[in-house]
Amino acid sequence: NKEFEKKEYIAAYDILNSGIKDFPSNSQLYYYRGLVADAMNRNAAQIMDLNKAVELDPSNRMAFYQLGKAYEKINDERNALVAYERFLSTEPDEKELVDEIQKKVIKLGEKYY
């Protein structure tokens, strides 16, 4: 049921908060807290955490990917495009993901370039 799932998200969020307090420069902790925020439909918190993750580790390609998705969710296509371009600039290995993002970049790029 939804309440049970929600409680697990809250517990996970609390654990990640604690980890971030102890390790404030750990990009992965912010990345995972951003994923939990997404699961809780907390878009602003998700975007803040993912931005912090990529600030701490500019090679965190999955954080750029998730950031692009987060921006798309709130219809901020310009920032989604930037995040997706940064994802591609990390030269990711995930072929299917790269193909998906290249299509998105072309589609969004037509609006902004």
C-alpha positions in Angstrom: 0.0 0.0 0.0 1.0 3.6 -0.6 1.4 4.6 3.0 4.0 1.8 3.6 5.9 2.8 0.5 5.8 6.4 1.5 7.2 5.6 5.0 10.1 3.7 3.3 10.9 6.8 1.2 10.8 9.0 4.3 13.2 6.5 6.1 15.5 6.5 3.1 15.4 10.2 2.9 16.3 10.5 6.6 19.2 8.0 6.2 20.6 10.0 3.2 20.2 13.3 5.2 22.3 11.8 7.9 24.9 10.6 5.4 25.1 14.1 3.8 25.5 15.7 7.3 28.5 13.4 7.8 29.8 13.5 4.2 28.7 16.8 2.7 30.9 16.5 -0.3 29.7 13.0 -1.4 28.0 13.4 -4.8 26.4 10.0 -4.7 24.5 10.8 -1.5 22.9 13.8 -3.1 22.2 11.8 -6.3 20.4 9.1 -4.3 18.5 11.6 -2.2 17.4 13.2 -5.4 16.1 9.9 -6.6 14.2 9.5 -3.4 12.8 13.0 -3.7 11.6 12.1 -7.2 9.8 9.0 -5.8 8.1 11.3 -3.3 7.2 13.8 -6.0 9.3 16.5 -4.5 10.5 18.1 -7.7 12.2 21.2 -6.2 14.2 19.1 -3.7 15.1 16.6 -6.5 16.5 19.3 -8.7 18.4 20.9 -5.8 20.0 17.6 -4.9 20.9 16.6 -8.5 22.4 20.0 -9.1 24.5 19.6 -6.0 25.5 16.1 -7.1 26.9 17.4 -10.4 28.5 20.4 -8.8 30.4 18.0 -6.5 31.2 15.6 -9.3 30.9 16.9 -12.9 31.5 13.3 -14.2 28.3 12.0 -12.5 26.6 11.3 -15.8 23.5 9.6 -14.3 22.9 12.7 -12.2 22.8 14.8 -15.4 20.4 12.3 -16.9 18.1 12.4 -13.9 18.4 16.2 -13.8 17.2 16.4 -17.4 14.2 14.2 -16.6 13.4 16.3 -13.6 13.5 19.5 -15.6 11.3 18.0 -18.3 8.8 17.0 -15.6 8.3 20.7 -14.6 8.4 21.7 -18.3 11.7 23.5 -18.0 12.9 22.4 -21.4 15.8 24.8 -21.7 17.4 23.4 -18.5 16.5 19.9 -19.5 18.4 20.4 -22.8 21.5 21.7 -20.9 21.4 18.7 -18.5 21.1 16.2 -21.4 23.9 17.8 -23.3 26.1 17.6 -20.2 25.1 13.9 -19.9 26.2 13.3 -23.5 29.5 15.2 -22.9 30.5 12.7 -20.3 30.7 10.1 -23.2 28.5 7.5 -21.5 28.6 3.8 -22.3 24.9 3.1 -22.1 24.0 2.9 -25.8 20.2 2.8 -25.5 20.2 5.7 -23.1 22.5 7.7 -25.3 20.2 7.1 -28.3 17.2 8.2 -26.2 18.9 11.4 -25.0 20.4 12.2 -28.5 16.8 12.2 -29.8 15.6 14.4 -26.9 18.5 16.8 -27.5 17.7 17.1 -31.2 14.0 17.7 -30.5 14.7 20.3 -27.7 17.5 21.8 -29.6 15.2 22.7 -32.5 13.3 25.0 -30.1 16.3 26.7 -28.6 19.1 26.8 -31.2 
